[in-house]
Amino acid sequence: MHLIVADLLYRLAPLRFGEPVTHVYNPLDYARKGYDRYCEKFGGAPKEVLFVGMNPGPWGMVQTGVPFGDVTMVRDWLDIRASIESPENPHPRRPIDGFACPRGEISGQRLWGWAKDRFGRPERFFERFWVANYCPLAFMERTGRNRTPDKLKKKEKIPLFEACDEALRRTAVMMEPRHVVGIGNFAYRRALAALAKMPIAIGRISHPSPANPKANKGWSRLIEKELLQQGIKL
């Protein structure tokens, strides 16, 4: 995983993003200790299922370095703690407090909360599953509003997606999953594009974000049904 991350960072370093994006955070850089701890504890291959999210959230991976990394779930269930640095040019409305961040990430609470309720111990979950983000960068507008990768300008998306596609392909080769599951439509579409030539079943589950109305009516029950429809038994 270290080589995949190193190559991805190398390809992302020269990329630049213009208005309305004013700030770009890369937690694989300043929060690398949290991400490395996540990989060291749980990243052993192979995995049966590779979950793929979109990109870091401002109160999740941006703070802890762990995908969908709600502070409480990462600290208390995954048992990961790490010192988190600060990105260059932090947005004044999006401070990095690391594991002292007082806010929770609902998507992360739902994802890891489901894993905890279903599997009990994280080791049991990670025997079969891995969770990654397609894009490691978080984009913010002048107001502090989050801007998702699909909303970037076309000329900005092309080199970004090329780098992230390659990292996803290499992750799939390393993890050898039978299923890749996009968490939401964007991640699903990118997985289809990046892994088109690989013999892997690619599916999707509903995103746990509170912005998704279906997720607010029992996300765990919903995605278990969706996983079962894809042949993933729990």
KOLPA-740171 format. One record per residue (C-alpha): x, y, z; chain; residue number from 1; residue in one letter. Coordinates in nm, 3 decimals. Example, Ala and Ser with C-alpha at 12.3 -4.5 7.8 and 13.67 -1.06 7.14 Angstrom:
% KOLPA-740171
ATOM      c1      c2      c3 chain   n res
ATOM   1.230  -0.450   0.780     A   1   A
ATOM   1.367  -0.106   0.714     A   2   S
% end
This chain:
% KOLPA-740171
ATOM      c1      c2      c3 chain   n res
ATOM   0.000   0.000   0.000     A   1   M
ATOM   0.289   0.238   0.072     A   2   H
ATOM   0.408   0.227  -0.289     A   3   L
ATOM   0.057   0.289  -0.421     A   4   I
ATOM   0.020   0.592  -0.194     A   5   V
ATOM   0.366   0.724  -0.281     A   6   A
ATOM   0.297   0.706  -0.654     A   7   D
ATOM  -0.047   0.864  -0.610     A   8   L
ATOM   0.098   1.151  -0.410     A   9   L
ATOM   0.362   1.204  -0.678     A  10   Y
ATOM   0.097   1.231  -0.950     A  11   R
ATOM  -0.129   1.457  -0.745     A  12   L
ATOM   0.142   1.701  -0.633     A  13   A
ATOM   0.153   1.915  -0.950     A  14   P
ATOM  -0.225   1.939  -0.993     A  15   L
ATOM  -0.387   2.276  -0.942     A  16   R
ATOM  -0.754   2.365  -0.896     A  17   F
ATOM  -0.914   2.702  -0.963     A  18   G
ATOM  -1.224   2.887  -0.847     A  19   E
ATOM  -1.463   2.810  -0.694     A  20   P
ATOM  -1.210   2.580  -0.519     A  21   V
ATOM  -0.983   2.785  -0.295     A  22   T
ATOM  -0.838   2.520  -0.062     A  23   H
ATOM  -0.733   2.157  -0.117     A  24   V
ATOM  -0.656   1.919   0.169     A  25   Y
ATOM  -0.464   1.596   0.120     A  26   N
ATOM  -0.490   1.384   0.436     A  27   P
ATOM  -0.259   1.122   0.283     A  28   L
ATOM   0.005   1.388   0.345     A  29   D
ATOM  -0.060   1.572   0.672     A  30   Y
ATOM  -0.271   1.290   0.831     A  31   A
ATOM  -0.052   1.010   0.697     A  32   R
ATOM   0.014   0.865   1.043     A  33   K
ATOM  -0.355   0.791   1.086     A  34   G
ATOM  -0.383   0.632   0.742     A  35   Y
ATOM  -0.068   0.425   0.791     A  36   D
ATOM  -0.197   0.296   1.123     A  37   R
ATOM  -0.524   0.196   0.953     A  38   Y
ATOM  -0.335   0.004   0.684     A  39   C
ATOM  -0.095  -0.159   0.929     A  40   E
ATOM  -0.374  -0.285   1.154     A  41   K
ATOM  -0.626  -0.399   0.897     A  42   F
ATOM  -0.482  -0.388   0.546     A  43   G
ATOM  -0.369  -0.747   0.504     A  44   G
ATOM  -0.467  -0.900   0.170     A  45   A
ATOM  -0.665  -1.062   0.023     A  46   P
ATOM  -1.012  -0.917   0.086     A  47   K
ATOM  -1.341  -1.047  -0.047     A  48   E
ATOM  -1.502  -0.704  -0.084     A  49   V
ATOM  -1.348  -0.364  -0.153     A  50   L
ATOM  -1.573  -0.071  -0.058     A  51   F
ATOM  -1.490   0.252  -0.241     A  52   V
ATOM  -1.604   0.594  -0.122     A  53   G
ATOM  -1.584   0.925  -0.307     A  54   M
ATOM  -1.333   1.146  -0.119     A  55   N
ATOM  -1.261   1.264   0.236     A  56   P
ATOM  -1.524   1.444   0.438     A  57   G
ATOM  -1.435   1.755   0.644     A  58   P
ATOM  -1.513   1.585   0.976     A  59   W
ATOM  -1.391   1.236   0.881     A  60   G
ATOM  -1.078   1.141   0.689     A  61   M
ATOM  -0.976   1.507   0.675     A  62   V
ATOM  -0.936   1.489   1.056     A  63   Q
ATOM  -0.814   1.134   1.116     A  64   T
ATOM  -0.659   1.008   0.790     A  65   G
ATOM  -0.899   0.709   0.788     A  66   V
ATOM  -1.168   0.672   0.518     A  67   P
ATOM  -1.509   0.768   0.658     A  68   F
ATOM  -1.302   0.845   0.967     A  69   G
ATOM  -1.544   0.977   1.226     A  70   D
ATOM  -1.324   1.051   1.526     A  71   V
ATOM  -1.522   0.852   1.782     A  72   T
ATOM  -1.552   0.541   1.565     A  73   M
ATOM  -1.185   0.550   1.462     A  74   V
ATOM  -1.062   0.602   1.816     A  75   R
ATOM  -1.302   0.383   2.012     A  76   D
ATOM  -1.386   0.099   1.771     A  77   W
ATOM  -1.095   0.079   1.529     A  78   L
ATOM  -0.864   0.166   1.820     A  79   D
ATOM  -0.654   0.401   1.608     A  80   I
ATOM  -0.489   0.711   1.746     A  81   R
ATOM  -0.229   0.926   1.574     A  82   A
ATOM  -0.083   1.273   1.582     A  83   S
ATOM  -0.223   1.473   1.290     A  84   I
ATOM  -0.035   1.764   1.137     A  85   E
ATOM  -0.192   2.065   0.963     A  86   S
ATOM  -0.220   2.107   0.586     A  87   P
ATOM  -0.055   2.397   0.412     A  88   E
ATOM  -0.286   2.697   0.385     A  89   N
ATOM  -0.573   2.565   0.601     A  90   P
ATOM  -0.917   2.712   0.544     A  91   H
ATOM  -1.013   2.934   0.841     A  92   P
ATOM  -1.358   2.770   0.855     A  93   R
ATOM  -1.225   2.416   0.824     A  94   R
ATOM  -0.961   2.376   1.096     A  95   P
ATOM  -0.778   2.050   1.146     A  96   I
ATOM  -0.816   1.939   1.507     A  97   D
ATOM  -0.726   1.576   1.441     A  98   G
ATOM  -0.852   1.339   1.707     A  99   F
ATOM  -0.959   1.639   1.916     A 100   A
ATOM  -1.217   1.736   1.653     A 101   C
ATOM  -1.545   1.793   1.840     A 102   P
ATOM  -1.768   1.724   1.541     A 103   R
ATOM  -1.875   1.385   1.414     A 104   G
ATOM  -1.911   1.260   1.056     A 105   E
ATOM  -2.253   1.103   1.010     A 106   I
ATOM  -2.147   0.899   0.707     A 107   S
ATOM  -1.861   0.751   0.906     A 108   G
ATOM  -2.080   0.689   1.209     A 109   Q
ATOM  -2.323   0.497   0.991     A 110   R
ATOM  -2.063   0.296   0.798     A 111   L
ATOM  -1.846   0.192   1.091     A 112   W
ATOM  -2.149   0.169   1.319     A 113   G
ATOM  -2.301  -0.086   1.081     A 114   W
ATOM  -1.974  -0.280   1.073     A 115   A
ATOM  -1.959  -0.278   1.452     A 116   K
ATOM  -2.320  -0.392   1.494     A 117   D
ATOM  -2.289  -0.665   1.231     A 118   R
ATOM  -1.940  -0.802   1.304     A 119   F
ATOM  -1.866  -0.698   1.662     A 120   G
ATOM  -1.488  -0.674   1.645     A 121   R
ATOM  -1.312  -0.479   1.368     A 122   P
ATOM  -1.085  -0.776   1.300     A 123   E
ATOM  -1.387  -0.982   1.193     A 124   R
ATOM  -1.502  -0.711   0.953     A 125   F
ATOM  -1.158  -0.668   0.798     A 126   F
ATOM  -1.115  -1.040   0.741     A 127   E
ATOM  -1.347  -0.990   0.443     A 128   R
ATOM  -1.374  -0.617   0.376     A 129   F
ATOM  -1.160  -0.313   0.304     A 130   W
ATOM  -1.271   0.050   0.285     A 131   V
ATOM  -1.092   0.302   0.065     A 132   A
ATOM  -1.163   0.638  -0.095     A 133   N
ATOM  -1.138   0.681  -0.470     A 134   Y
ATOM  -0.996   1.034  -0.443     A 135   C
ATOM  -0.782   1.130  -0.141     A 136   P
ATOM  -0.829   1.505  -0.183     A 137   L
ATOM  -1.089   1.728  -0.015     A 138   A
ATOM  -1.191   2.046  -0.197     A 139   F
ATOM  -1.329   2.358  -0.031     A 140   M
ATOM  -1.478   2.677  -0.168     A 141   E
ATOM  -1.415   3.024  -0.029     A 142   R
ATOM  -1.710   2.993   0.211     A 143   T
ATOM  -1.581   2.661   0.344     A 144   G
ATOM  -1.841   2.468   0.148     A 145   R
ATOM  -1.732   2.121   0.041     A 146   N
ATOM  -1.698   2.068  -0.336     A 147   R
ATOM  -1.707   1.708  -0.454     A 148   T
ATOM  -1.475   1.579  -0.730     A 149   P
ATOM  -1.757   1.533  -0.979     A 150   D
ATOM  -1.822   1.909  -0.965     A 151   K
ATOM  -1.469   2.007  -1.067     A 152   L
ATOM  -1.391   2.158  -1.405     A 153   K
ATOM  -1.339   1.906  -1.685     A 154   K
ATOM  -0.975   2.003  -1.738     A 155   K
ATOM  -0.914   1.949  -1.365     A 156   E
ATOM  -1.094   1.616  -1.349     A 157   K
ATOM  -0.902   1.447  -1.631     A 158   I
ATOM  -0.555   1.425  -1.467     A 159   P
ATOM  -0.709   1.376  -1.122     A 160   L
ATOM  -0.923   1.083  -1.235     A 161   F
ATOM  -0.637   0.927  -1.431     A 162   E
ATOM  -0.422   0.920  -1.116     A 163   A
ATOM  -0.704   0.793  -0.895     A 164   C
ATOM  -0.809   0.528  -1.150     A 165   D
ATOM  -0.456   0.389  -1.152     A 166   E
ATOM  -0.440   0.384  -0.771     A 167   A
ATOM  -0.772   0.199  -0.757     A 168   L
ATOM  -0.654  -0.057  -1.012     A 169   R
ATOM  -0.337  -0.122  -0.814     A 170   R
ATOM  -0.535  -0.150  -0.490     A 171   T
ATOM  -0.764  -0.406  -0.655     A 172   A
ATOM  -0.465  -0.606  -0.779     A 173   V
ATOM  -0.318  -0.606  -0.427     A 174   M
ATOM  -0.642  -0.683  -0.240     A 175   M
ATOM  -0.773  -0.938  -0.496     A 176   E
ATOM  -1.141  -0.869  -0.419     A 177   P
ATOM  -1.422  -1.067  -0.578     A 178   R
ATOM  -1.647  -0.762  -0.540     A 179   H
ATOM  -1.581  -0.389  -0.562     A 180   V
ATOM  -1.870  -0.189  -0.419     A 181   V
ATOM  -1.902   0.182  -0.484     A 182   G
ATOM  -2.049   0.372  -0.191     A 183   I
ATOM  -2.280   0.599  -0.389     A 184   G
ATOM  -2.313   0.661  -0.760     A 185   N
ATOM  -1.991   0.855  -0.818     A 186   F
ATOM  -1.765   0.587  -0.671     A 187   A
ATOM  -1.961   0.319  -0.858     A 188   Y
ATOM  -1.912   0.494  -1.192     A 189   R
ATOM  -1.542   0.549  -1.131     A 190   R
ATOM  -1.495   0.184  -1.033     A 191   A
ATOM  -1.669   0.076  -1.354     A 192   L
ATOM  -1.434   0.295  -1.558     A 193   A
ATOM  -1.113   0.210  -1.375     A 194   A
ATOM  -1.168  -0.165  -1.342     A 195   L
ATOM  -1.343  -0.234  -1.673     A 196   A
ATOM  -1.079  -0.483  -1.788     A 197   K
ATOM  -1.052  -0.671  -1.458     A 198   M
ATOM  -1.253  -0.984  -1.372     A 199   P
ATOM  -1.424  -0.828  -1.069     A 200   I
ATOM  -1.795  -0.789  -0.997     A 201   A
ATOM  -1.867  -0.418  -0.954     A 202   I
ATOM  -2.175  -0.297  -0.770     A 203   G
ATOM  -2.297  -0.014  -0.552     A 204   R
ATOM  -2.469   0.059  -0.224     A 205   I
ATOM  -2.654   0.371  -0.116     A 206   S
ATOM  -2.438   0.644   0.032     A 207   H
ATOM  -2.477   0.691   0.411     A 208   P
ATOM  -2.476   1.070   0.386     A 209   S
ATOM  -2.770   1.247   0.553     A 210   P
ATOM  -2.809   1.428   0.219     A 211   A
ATOM  -2.937   1.095   0.082     A 212   N
ATOM  -3.303   1.065   0.192     A 213   P
ATOM  -3.295   0.684   0.168     A 214   K
ATOM  -3.004   0.671   0.412     A 215   A
ATOM  -3.209   0.844   0.678     A 216   N
ATOM  -3.468   0.566   0.689     A 217   K
ATOM  -3.248   0.284   0.809     A 218   G
ATOM  -2.921   0.277   0.615     A 219   W
ATOM  -2.797  -0.051   0.763     A 220   S
ATOM  -3.106  -0.247   0.660     A 221   R
ATOM  -3.101  -0.084   0.317     A 222   L
ATOM  -2.740  -0.168   0.231     A 223   I
ATOM  -2.759  -0.521   0.367     A 224   E
ATOM  -3.041  -0.582   0.119     A 225   K
ATOM  -2.833  -0.420  -0.157     A 226   E
ATOM  -2.529  -0.631  -0.072     A 227   L
ATOM  -2.731  -0.949  -0.070     A 228   L
ATOM  -2.866  -0.865  -0.415     A 229   Q
ATOM  -2.504  -0.858  -0.535     A 230   Q
ATOM  -2.429  -1.199  -0.390     A 231   G
ATOM  -2.245  -1.069  -0.083     A 232   I
ATOM  -2.369  -1.270   0.214     A 233   K
ATOM  -2.325  -1.140   0.565     A 234   L
% end
